[in-house]
Amino acid sequence: MATEKELSDFLKGADRRAFKRTVYAVHDDEAALDIVQDSMIRLAEKYADRPAAELPLLFARILSNATMDWFRRRKVRVAVLQNFSDLEPAGSTSDFDLLETLEAVESTWGARGPADNLSRQQTLEAIDAAVAELAPRQREAFLLRYWEELDVTETATVMGCSVGSVKTHCARAVKTLATALTSKGLKP
């Protein structure tokens, strides 16, 4: 059974990664924040009695399900409002704010000049754009494996697919990212 501190520490450590992963999926910062917060609340309310070692997998699955629910609700809303397009809310076109990411890793940069910082920022923006362009299942597998650092079996459990599918999605994502970044002059 996870203690209140273990649950709190887990949620504090997972919030930024979960937010980033969800932004990639829904392309809307506000919706992503709502999804992550709802997932955290659901984990705390329903699964606080589970061992701390189970929390990462449980949370990843809850987050995936909440994201799918968001898409289902959105699809229904669009279908209902299809004839009333003037009532349909405008979609957000804002991208994830990389300044937050840059602040988090700034301490590892040391005392570098503005040109180095600009170069790093442009590289991060290129990587961010390339990841956002991946097919949804490839992006999900890639982020779970390399961002959330889940193993292949855990990723398959979260995604609700086979281990082989996870390996295929990850391999395709890496190949697509390598091609996209190489075409922009970056070496993977």
Secondary structure by P-SEA (a helix, b strand, c coil): cccaaaaaaaaaacaaaaaaaaaaacccaaaaaaaaaaaaaaaacccccccccaaaaaaaaaaaaaaaaaaaaaaaaaaaaccccccccccccccccaaaaaaaaccccccccaaaaaaaaaaaaaaaaaaaaccaaaaaaaaaaccccccaaaaaaaacccaaaaaaaaaaaaaaaaaaaaaacccc
